[in-house]
Amino acid sequence: MDPLTVEWLNLALRWTHVITGIAWIGSSFYFMWLDAHLVRADPPHPTVEGHIWLVHSGGFYITEKRKLAAGQVPPDLHWFKWEAFYTLVTGLLLLGVVYYAAAGTFMVDSSKANFLPWQAIAIGVATLVVGWLVYDGLWMSPLARHQGWLTAFCCLLLAGVVWGLGQVFSGRAAYMHTGALMGVIMAVNVWMRILPAQAAMIAATQTGTPVDWSLGEKAKHRSVHNNYMTLPVVFVMLSSHYPSTYGHPHGWAILIGLFAVGAIVRHWFNLRARGRDNPLLIPAAIFGGALLATYAGLGGRDVGSGGPPVAFAEVRKVIDTRCVACHSARPTNPAFDAAPKNIKLDTPAEIRAQALPIKAQAVVSRVMPLGNLTEMTDAERDLLGRWVNQGAKVE
Ligand code: HEC
């Protein structure tokens, strides 16, 4: 497909994905907050469980949480479901446009496993499908009665997925598929487990038959899972900006660590909403983040300013053989019709202008060359690092 078309397709999908994602997470945060802040009626009211007064953009609002008597379901009940649906659909399409359409470049890392593009795609899709089936099967099984143990087991399984994908895919594709799996679980939870429970509750209320609360109980588990997954998933959405995470030799460990940090922060919010502030959680999350940053730094390969002076001619040769196939006004790699991210390394001035990004991408985190398709050596990376540290001179 023509690169401009691909770029604008990517733009439209990503924009929509972020908008619907914000709407979904925003409404879910709002309802969590609302439930926690409702004020009970005094004296108690038979059908009003609680209410709250709000002020927002030029108006006062009163919101009530009610029990409905038999036959009393209002005709125009609003559901919050399309946010999750469109976030899922745009997310999957984006996965297709960014990763599957160029699987050979974006998913395969030949230093890990030499898959053909279709094999990489098959593993990616299978991860999403099998991941959902295993998760859902476990929570539908009698094991779900042991909520704590099953939660711990699922966290271990997820860590296993992060590790496993990290062994076979490029760092970015491994991160994105973990995030996509969690996104799939969250959205399908809404559509297959939470909404049907609500529909059954409504139907029972309408006909005046007894409500099966066990459905609501199961749906509640899924809502709690979704709640703890939100912050980790949002990190994955942003992760491709941070090569020191996905490009680290143990990128999987860093992702598990960041997931833990996200879940701790979410837990702090949840406790706080119930009036049980835990003053240790946020410092723990910050401390965890600092440890991860230190670990990310240790994995990176920096090179000192020592060593013999590097001649620009040597640098140029390395860039010409390892980078210019893609990063050129006229790339020779057939996967690219234009320089990726508009980073061109054809002339000395262009190379000099990119000195710091070159170091970040090809020396410290080593995520470039993409999938090491051009087989850059360690000695060449050291050479580029020393050149930048010595002031990135071009004559
Ligand atoms: C096989 C093609 C290919 C090769 C070879 C390659 N790159 Fe890249 N590079 C890409 C693509 C694709 C992107 C855009 C990634 C994205 O969308 O985030 C990129 C992005 C970059 C960026 C910008 C990163 C950012 O997120 O801002 C830098 C800097 C970079 N490459 C440097 C290099 C250097 C230095 C080399 C050689 C050592 C190199 N690349 C070799 C394909 C390649």
Residues whose N, C-alpha, C, O or C-beta is under 5 A from the ligand:
A	BS01	HEC	S240 R322 C323 C326 P340 K341 I343 P357 I358 Q361 A362 M368 P369 L370 L373 T374
